[in-house]
Amino acid sequence: MSVGSGDARREKILEALRGAEGPLSGGALAEASGVSRQVVVTDIALLRTRGEKIVSTSRGYVLTANNALERPVRLFKCRHSPEQTADELTCVVDLGGRVEDVFVNHRVYGKVSSELGIGSRRDVERFMAELASGVSAPLMEVTSGYHFHHVSAESEEVLDEVAQALSEHGYLVALTDYEAATFS
């Protein structure tokens, strides 16, 4: 392919991501672009190098520049058992929050993170089904249940409600000064 057609294809991928209401899989982008999934992976990497804020989730690619930056975001530190994961996530999404990521601060490996993009009960169900497949374990299992989420919402008031709900369920843990300064 010529350089021009690669540029046009990457713009087409970017437009698809801008217009998407949720994650788009590499396969779907490949089919729409008429190339292999591996070419899409390379195109995504090239788009990222030019500054596009594209994140990979378990369900596909998401362009975060359009929605995440316009919404307030707050860092929450949580602790619970793996069996309580669905309840924790549902607390957030039922109030209008979106769980953007999950990460742990491992004493040996440092920060280990994954983009999630969970914004609905349906997203929670999909995520839990993937965990139930047994291929991977939740990150919090390597840190005795402690983990962090960046949560976005339409307003600070919604984030306050999310904090209250997580606290009432016993999932919310106070951030240390170091964590607040380092991870926020």
Secondary structure, DSSP 4 states (H G I P E B T S, - for coil): --HHHHHHHHHHHHHHHHH-SS-B-HHHHHHHHTS-HHHHHHHHHHHHHTT--EEEETTEEEE-TTTTTTS-EEEEEEE--GGGHHHHHHHHHHTT-EEEEEEEEETTTEEEEEEEEE-SHHHHHHHHHHHHTTS---GGGGGTTEEEEEEE-SSHHHHHHHHHHHHHTT-EEPPPHHHHHHH-
